[in-house]
Amino acid sequence: MTSEQASQYSNFYPQPFNPPFWLTNPHIQTILPKFFAPKTPNYRREIYRDSLSESDVAYDFYDAKPLTDESNQPQDTPLVVLFHGMEGSSDSHYARALAHHIHAQGWHFVVAHFRSCGGIPASGRTFYNAGDTAEVHHMLQTLSQKYAHIYAVGVSLGGNALAKYMGKYGDEALCHAAVAISAPVDMSSAAMNMQRFLGQKIYTPYLLNPIIRKALANEISKDEIKAIKSVAKISDFDHIFTAPRHGYRSNNDYYRRSSALPYLIDVTKPLLLISAMDDPFIGFTATDNDVSDFVTLINTDHGGHIGYLRYLADQRSFDINWIPETSSAYFKFVGINDFDIN
């Protein structure tokens, strides 16, 4: 794809996100959406080995139509794959909303779980981390054996991993286009944000406690157990557990090497990066000078972290469909309609 073709992506203009003034608080936007998610779809689960052949991982599919293996050819109907956030799963509020919306478009949908997520424990020493592009590539390779046209959405930690993947792999990236939402592309500043009062008191326990329980259930030394039990900050956990388990020297080394920001200039396939300027998690965001012509930046004033909760006055109801609607609109804009999706 040429730079001239890439320049057209800057003309993507989604429906604006303009919540009423009483719904603009970033913490309301971050916390309330899970209470307005649609019901969990009837997923079809498949289990595959991870890229290291250490652990089983779950792929939860919401099929647009029954799959047939008669021709032994990949499906022509597009597949949208979701890479979830920290301790997320196919049951996360954003996954449920995206699953229903994508299914309504007549496209296949799948949540590709990272190691230890989706109810399947990690079998080896390796869990998941925000910079593991090799695992993202492996998942897309696995899916490309059955699906000819793959589009990807990444949320939060999964959004950073996907955005980094798009830059690091360039032309070799296996998805035709991608959307990254609430992605902490500069992980050092995101870690600092999480150490502020509300981040430390409200969000850290919610995110940290589940992964601490997983770590303690894994094969770890007595010294590791003692250190992990004393952890009060995500950055401490990353220094004690995430970094050494995944080949990083320290939490600082992990944040530096895992951040997507330095890779965005090398993206050669369409990537939409959506960030809310009031997000309490993500820290520094990308600017136009940080990205290639293939990257479109959408920065909203409000939305919190994976929030984007709307109030539909005419229906007197709340919904969290702005992210699914914007993602599918972007995929249509960059050419998904070139394929037969009927």
C-alpha positions in Angstrom: 0.0 0.0 0.0 1.4 3.4 -1.0 1.6 6.5 1.1 -0.9 8.1 -1.2 -3.4 5.4 -0.4 -2.5 5.8 3.3 -3.3 9.5 3.3 -7.0 8.8 2.6 -7.4 7.3 6.0 -7.0 10.7 7.6 -10.4 11.5 6.1 -12.1 9.1 8.5 -14.6 11.0 10.6 -16.6 8.9 13.1 -19.8 10.0 14.8 -18.6 12.4 17.6 -18.8 11.2 21.2 -20.7 13.9 23.0 -22.1 12.7 26.3 -24.4 15.0 28.3 -22.5 17.2 30.8 -23.7 15.1 33.7 -22.0 12.0 32.2 -18.6 13.5 31.4 -16.8 12.6 34.7 -14.0 10.3 33.6 -14.5 7.9 36.6 -18.2 7.6 35.9 -17.2 6.8 32.3 -14.7 4.2 33.4 -16.7 2.4 36.1 -20.4 2.5 34.9 -20.2 0.9 31.4 -19.9 -2.7 32.8 -23.5 -2.2 34.2 -24.9 -1.5 30.8 -23.2 -4.2 28.8 -25.4 -6.6 26.8 -25.7 -10.2 27.9 -22.8 -12.6 27.1 -23.2 -14.2 23.7 -23.3 -17.9 23.1 -19.6 -18.3 22.3 -18.1 -21.3 20.7 -14.8 -22.1 22.4 -11.7 -23.5 20.7 -8.4 -24.3 22.6 -5.0 -23.8 21.0 -1.4 -23.8 22.3 0.3 -20.5 22.8 3.3 -19.4 20.7 5.7 -21.1 23.2 3.8 -24.4 23.3 3.7 -23.9 27.1 0.0 -23.2 27.8 -3.4 -23.7 26.4 -5.3 -20.5 25.4 -9.0 -20.0 24.7 -10.5 -18.5 21.5 -14.2 -17.6 22.0 -16.0 -17.3 18.7 -19.3 -15.7 17.9 -20.0 -17.0 14.4 -21.9 -15.0 11.9 -23.0 -18.3 10.3 -22.1 -22.0 10.6 -18.6 -22.8 9.4 -18.1 -25.4 6.6 -15.0 -27.4 6.0 -16.1 -28.9 2.7 -13.7 -26.9 0.5 -10.9 -26.8 3.1 -10.5 -23.1 2.1 -10.4 -20.1 4.5 -13.7 -18.4 5.2 -14.4 -15.4 3.0 -16.6 -13.7 5.6 -14.4 -11.3 7.5 -13.4 -12.1 11.1 -12.9 -9.4 13.8 -10.5 -10.5 16.5 -10.4 -8.8 19.9 -7.3 -8.6 22.1 -8.6 -7.8 25.5 -7.2 -5.6 28.3 -5.4 -6.6 31.6 -7.4 -9.4 33.2 -10.1 -9.1 30.6 -11.9 -11.9 28.8 -14.8 -12.6 26.4 -17.1 -11.7 29.3 -15.7 -8.1 29.7 -18.3 -5.4 29.0 -16.5 -4.1 25.9 -16.1 -7.7 24.5 -19.8 -8.4 24.9 -20.8 -5.1 23.2 -18.4 -5.6 20.4 -19.4 -9.2 19.9 -23.1 -8.3 19.5 -22.4 -5.4 17.1 -20.0 -7.3 14.9 -22.4 -10.3 14.7 -25.2 -7.9 13.7 -23.0 -6.8 10.7 -22.8 -10.3 9.5 -19.1 -10.8 10.4 -17.4 -13.4 12.5 -16.0 -12.4 15.9 -13.5 -13.9 18.3 -11.9 -13.0 21.5 -8.3 -14.3 21.5 -7.4 -14.7 25.2 -3.9 -14.1 26.5 -2.2 -16.7 28.6 -3.9 -17.3 32.0 -7.1 -15.5 30.9 -10.6 -16.8 30.0 -10.6 -19.3 32.8 -7.6 -21.4 31.6 -4.5 -21.2 33.9 -1.1 -20.7 32.4 0.9 -24.0 32.5 4.4 -22.5 32.2 6.3 -19.6 33.7 5.2 -17.2 31.0 2.0 -15.2 31.5 1.2 -12.2 29.3 2.6 -8.7 28.9 1.8 -5.5 27.0 4.6 -5.9 24.5 4.3 -9.6 23.5 3.9 -9.1 19.7 5.1 -12.6 19.0 2.0 -13.9 20.8 -0.3 -11.6 18.8 1.3 -12.7 15.6 0.9 -16.4 16.6 -2.8 -15.8 17.4 -3.3 -14.2 14.0 -1.4 -17.0 12.2 -3.7 -19.5 14.0 -6.8 -17.7 12.9 -5.6 -17.0 9.3 -5.6 -20.8 8.6 -9.4 -20.6 8.7 -10.2 -17.0 7.9 -9.1 -15.1 4.8 -9.9 -11.5 5.9 -9.0 -10.6 9.5 -9.5 -7.3 11.2 -8.3 -6.6 14.8 -9.4 -4.6 17.8 -7.2 -4.1 20.8 -8.3 -2.6 24.1 -6.1 -1.1 26.8 -3.1 -3.5 27.4 -4.3 -5.5 24.3 -4.5 -2.2 22.4 -0.9 -1.4 23.1 0.2 -4.9 22.1 -1.8 -4.7 18.9 -0.5 -1.2 18.0 3.1 -2.2 18.7 2.5 -5.3 16.6 1.3 -3.2 13.6 4.4 -1.1 13.7 7.0 -3.9 14.5 5.6 -6.3 11.8 4.8 -3.6 9.2 3.8 -5.3 5.9 4.0 -8.7 7.6 1.1 -7.9 10.0 -1.6 -10.4 9.4 -4.6 -8.3 9.9 -5.9 -6.0 7.1 -6.6 -3.1 9.5 -6.7 -2.5 13.3 -8.3 -0.4 15.9 -6.7 0.3 19.3 -8.8 1.8 22.1 -7.6 3.3 25.4 -4.1 2.0 24.7 -1.3 3.0 27.1 1.2 3.5 24.2 3.6 5.2 26.7 3.6 2.7 29.5 5.9 4.6 31.9 3.5 7.6 32.1 0.6 5.2 32.4 2.2 3.5 35.4 2.7 6.9 37.0 -1.0 7.7 36.4 -1.9 4.6 38.2 0.0 5.7 41.3 -2.1 8.8 41.8 -4.6 8.7 44.6 -7.7 7.5 42.7 -5.7 5.1 40.6 -4.0 3.6 43.6 -7.2 3.4 45.8 -9.8 2.5 43.2 -8.4 0.9 40.1 -5.2 -0.8 41.3 -7.0 -3.3 43.6 -9.5 -4.2 40.8 -6.7 -4.9 38.3 -4.0 -6.2 40.6 -5.7 -8.6 42.9 -6.8 -11.2 40.2 -3.3 -11.3 38.7 -1.7 -11.6 42.1 -3.9 -14.7 42.8 -2.8 -16.2 39.5 0.8 -15.6 40.2 0.6 -17.2 43.7 -1.1 -20.2 42.2 1.8 -20.6 39.7 5.1 -22.3 40.5 7.0 -19.6 42.3 9.7 -19.5 45.0 9.2 -18.6 48.6 11.0 -15.4 48.1 8.7 -14.6 45.1 5.6 -15.4 47.3 6.8 -13.1 50.0 7.6 -10.3 47.6 4.3 -10.6 45.7 2.2 -10.6 48.9 3.7 -7.2 49.8 2.9 -5.6 46.5 0.6 -2.5 46.6 1.3 -1.0 43.2 1.1 -2.4 39.7 4.6 -1.1 39.0 5.9 -3.1 41.9 4.2 -6.3 40.6 5.7 -5.6 37.2 9.2 -5.3 38.7 8.9 -8.4 40.8 6.9 -10.7 38.5 6.1 -9.4 35.0 9.6 -8.1 34.1 11.7 -11.1 35.1 9.2 -13.7 33.9 9.2 -12.2 30.4 12.8 -11.3 29.8 13.0 -7.7 31.0 15.6 -6.3 33.4 13.1 -4.3 35.5 9.7 -2.6 35.4 11.4 0.4 33.7 12.9 -1.8 31.0 9.5 -3.5 30.5 7.7 -0.2 30.1 10.3 1.1 27.7 10.5 -1.9 25.5 6.8 -2.8 25.5 5.4 0.7 24.7 3.8 1.0 21.2 4.7 4.7 20.8 8.1 4.3 19.2 6.7 1.8 16.7 3.8 3.8 15.4 6.0 5.6 12.9 6.6 2.2 11.2 3.0 1.2 10.7 2.2 0.3 7.1 -1.4 -0.9 7.3 -4.5 1.0 8.5 -4.5 1.6 12.2 -7.1 3.7 14.1 -5.9 4.9 17.6 -8.7 6.1 19.9 -7.9 7.9 23.1 -9.9 9.8 25.6 -8.1 12.9 26.9 -9.6 12.3 30.4 -8.6 8.7 30.6 -7.3 8.1 34.1 -5.0 5.3 33.0 -3.1 5.9 29.8 -0.7 8.8 30.4 1.0 10.3 27.3 -0.7 9.8 23.9 0.6 9.8 20.3 0.7 13.0 18.3 0.6 13.4 14.5 4.4 13.6 14.4 4.7 10.2 16.2 2.8 8.2 13.6 3.0 7.1 10.0 0.5 8.1 7.4 -1.3 4.8 7.9 -2.3 5.8 11.5 -5.4 7.8 12.2 -5.7 9.5 15.6 -9.1 10.1 17.3 -8.7 12.0 20.5 -12.0 12.6 22.4 -12.5 15.0 25.2 -14.4 12.5 27.3 -14.8 8.7 27.5 -12.6 7.6 30.5 -10.9 4.3 30.1 -12.7 1.9 27.8 -15.9 3.8 28.7 -17.7 5.8 26.1 -21.0 5.5 27.9 -23.8 7.3 26.1 -27.3 8.4 27.1 -29.8 8.1 24.2 -32.4 10.7 25.1 -34.9 9.6 22.5 -34.8 6.0 23.9 -34.2 7.1 27.5 -31.4 4.5 27.9 -27.7 4.1 28.2 -25.5 2.2 25.9 -21.8 1.5 25.2 -21.9 1.0 21.5 -19.8 4.0 20.4 -16.7 1.9 20.3 -18.2 -1.0 18.4 -19.9 1.4 15.9 -16.7 3.4 15.4 -14.6 0.3 14.9 -16.9 -1.3 12.3 -17.3 2.1 10.6 -13.5 2.3 10.3 -13.2 -1.2 8.9 -15.9 -0.4 6.3 -14.1 2.8 5.5 -10.7 1.1 4.8 -12.3 -1.4 2.5 -14.0 -4.3 4.3 -16.9 -4.0 1.8 -14.6 -5.1 -0.9 -15.2 -8.6 0.3 -18.3 -10.8 0.0 -19.7 -10.8 3.5 -23.1 -12.4 2.7 
